[in-house]
Amino acid sequence: MNIVYILYSNGMNKYYVGFTTDELRERIRKHNTNHKGFTGGKGDWELRYFESYPTKSEAIMREKQIKGWKSRKLIEKLIEESKCINL
């Protein structure tokens, strides 16, 4: 499975957009370990949103699109709209 996901750190008050072909829970666990990189060392990353894609290339394109927004408001709007759909 190819998944684009958005994590949120309350301690940093930041979002992280990523992509994985691995199992999502395991990927989040890795983000919450003490490692080098943007997500390392904080340990409070929570999943806020995800999308599944049939191909790796589609998922990578979507990840780049979301990262390209460079807008917290657009990311929060995407997350909020997904909550409305799931009601």
C-alpha positions in Angstrom: 0.0 0.0 0.0 1.2 3.5 -0.8 0.1 6.1 1.9 0.5 9.8 2.1 0.1 11.0 5.7 0.1 14.1 7.9 1.4 14.0 11.5 1.2 16.7 14.1 3.5 17.4 17.0 1.8 19.3 19.9 5.2 20.1 21.5 6.5 21.6 18.3 3.2 22.9 17.0 4.1 21.6 13.6 2.8 19.3 10.9 4.8 16.8 9.0 3.8 15.4 5.6 5.2 12.1 4.6 4.8 9.0 2.3 5.3 5.4 3.0 5.0 2.0 1.4 5.3 0.4 4.9 2.5 -0.3 7.4 1.4 3.1 8.7 1.5 2.3 12.4 5.1 1.1 12.2 6.0 4.3 10.2 4.5 6.5 12.9 6.3 4.5 15.6 9.6 5.1 13.8 8.9 8.9 13.7 8.4 8.8 17.4 11.8 7.3 18.1 15.0 9.2 18.9 16.6 9.6 15.5 18.2 12.3 13.4 15.9 14.3 11.3 12.9 16.6 11.6 10.7 14.2 13.5 13.4 12.7 15.7 13.6 13.3 19.4 10.2 14.8 20.1 8.2 11.5 20.4 4.7 13.1 20.3 3.8 12.8 16.6 0.1 11.9 16.1 -1.6 10.9 12.9 -4.0 13.5 11.7 -4.7 12.5 8.1 -3.9 9.9 5.5 -4.7 8.9 1.9 -4.0 5.6 0.1 -2.9 5.3 -3.5 -2.7 2.3 -5.8 0.8 3.2 -7.1 3.9 4.7 -5.5 4.2 7.4 -8.2 0.6 8.7 -7.4 1.4 8.8 -3.7 4.7 10.6 -4.3 3.0 13.2 -6.5 0.3 13.8 -3.9 2.9 14.2 -1.1 4.8 16.7 -3.2 1.6 18.6 -3.9 0.7 18.9 -0.2 4.3 19.9 0.7 4.2 22.4 -2.1 1.3 24.3 -0.5 3.6 25.5 2.2 0.4 26.6 4.0 -0.6 25.5 7.4 -4.2 26.7 6.7 -4.5 24.5 3.6 -3.2 21.5 5.6 -5.7 22.2 8.4 -8.5 22.6 5.9 -7.7 19.2 4.4 -7.7 17.6 7.8 -10.9 19.3 8.8 -12.8 18.4 5.6 -11.8 14.8 6.0 -13.4 14.7 9.4 -16.7 16.0 7.9 -16.7 13.3 5.2 -16.2 10.5 7.8 -19.3 11.5 9.9 
